[in-house]
Amino acid sequence: MDSQNKKHSPLRLLSSFHKNEDGTAMTEFVVVLPIFILMFVGMNELYKTNRQGLRAKITAAKSTWQASMDVANASQSAPSSTSSTSSPRRRSSIAPQAVASPTPTA
């Protein structure tokens, strides 16, 4: 009976788990999988946040460019009856003069 108690003692059962390595890879996988999922989701959220910021910058640049082009086009197509001082682009009233070319002496 003493040999039978040694066979089923709790210490002996624990030592049998120590020697048995079946399922260790699966256990490690189950422990590490949530960490990898969390890292993947976090990187995806960072990408989406960065993409939204970039879209906002592009939209702001496009709208600023369009507004400046509208102002430039409006100032060019302004009627000529308005005074020249109210126009942002002031044209010179001096007409180009003809440059006298030197006459060849013979």
C-alpha positions as CSV (number, residue, x, y, z in Angstrom):
1,M,0.0,0.0,0.0
2,D,2.9,2.3,0.7
3,S,4.1,2.0,-2.9
4,Q,0.7,2.8,-4.2
5,N,0.5,6.0,-2.1
6,K,3.9,7.1,-3.6
7,K,2.5,6.5,-7.1
8,H,-0.4,8.9,-6.7
9,S,1.1,11.5,-4.3
10,P,0.5,15.2,-5.3
11,L,4.2,15.8,-5.5
12,R,4.7,13.0,-8.0
13,L,1.8,14.3,-10.1
14,L,3.3,17.8,-10.2
15,S,6.7,16.3,-11.3
16,S,5.0,14.6,-14.2
17,F,3.7,18.0,-15.4
18,H,7.2,19.4,-15.2
19,K,8.5,16.7,-17.5
20,N,5.7,16.8,-20.0
21,E,6.2,19.7,-22.5
22,D,3.2,19.0,-24.7
23,G,1.2,22.2,-25.3
24,T,3.8,24.7,-24.2
25,A,3.8,26.4,-27.7
26,M,0.0,26.7,-27.5
27,T,0.2,28.2,-24.0
28,E,2.8,30.8,-25.1
29,F,0.7,31.6,-28.2
30,V,-2.4,32.2,-26.0
31,V,-0.5,34.5,-23.7
32,V,1.2,36.5,-26.5
33,L,-1.8,36.8,-28.9
34,P,-3.7,39.5,-27.0
35,I,-0.6,41.6,-26.9
36,F,-0.1,41.3,-30.7
37,I,-3.7,42.1,-31.3
38,L,-3.5,45.2,-29.1
39,M,-0.4,46.4,-30.9
40,F,-2.0,45.9,-34.3
41,V,-5.2,47.8,-33.3
42,G,-3.1,50.6,-31.8
43,M,-1.0,51.0,-35.0
44,N,-4.1,51.0,-37.1
45,E,-5.6,53.8,-34.9
46,L,-2.4,55.8,-35.1
47,Y,-2.5,55.5,-38.9
48,K,-6.1,56.6,-39.1
49,T,-5.4,59.6,-36.9
50,N,-2.4,60.7,-38.9
51,R,-4.4,60.3,-42.1
52,Q,-7.2,62.5,-40.8
53,G,-4.7,65.2,-39.9
54,L,-3.1,65.0,-43.4
55,R,-6.5,65.2,-45.0
56,A,-7.4,68.3,-42.9
57,K,-4.1,70.0,-44.0
58,I,-4.7,69.2,-47.7
59,T,-8.3,70.5,-47.5
60,A,-7.2,73.7,-45.8
61,A,-4.5,74.3,-48.4
62,K,-7.0,73.7,-51.3
63,S,-9.6,76.0,-49.9
64,T,-7.0,78.7,-49.2
65,W,-5.6,78.4,-52.8
66,Q,-9.1,78.5,-54.2
67,A,-10.0,81.6,-52.2
68,S,-6.8,83.4,-53.3
69,M,-7.5,82.5,-56.9
70,D,-11.1,83.9,-56.6
71,V,-9.7,87.2,-55.2
72,A,-7.1,87.4,-58.0
73,N,-9.7,86.7,-60.7
74,A,-12.1,89.2,-59.2
75,S,-9.5,91.9,-59.2
76,Q,-8.5,91.2,-62.9
77,S,-12.1,91.2,-64.1
78,A,-13.1,94.4,-62.3
79,P,-14.8,96.9,-64.6
80,S,-12.6,99.7,-65.9
81,S,-14.9,102.5,-64.8
82,T,-13.6,102.1,-61.3
83,S,-10.8,104.4,-60.2
84,S,-7.3,103.0,-60.5
85,T,-6.5,103.7,-56.9
86,S,-9.1,101.2,-55.6
87,S,-7.6,98.4,-57.6
88,P,-5.0,96.3,-55.9
89,R,-3.0,96.1,-59.1
90,R,-2.1,99.5,-60.2
91,R,-1.1,99.8,-63.8
92,S,1.4,102.3,-64.9
93,S,0.0,105.2,-67.0
94,I,3.4,105.8,-68.6
95,A,3.5,104.6,-72.2
96,P,6.6,102.9,-73.4
97,Q,8.8,105.3,-75.4
98,A,10.5,104.3,-78.6
99,V,14.2,104.0,-78.2
100,A,16.1,105.9,-80.9
101,S,18.5,103.6,-82.7
102,P,21.8,105.0,-83.6
103,T,22.0,106.0,-87.2
104,P,24.9,104.6,-89.1
105,T,27.4,107.2,-90.3
106,A,28.8,106.6,-93.7
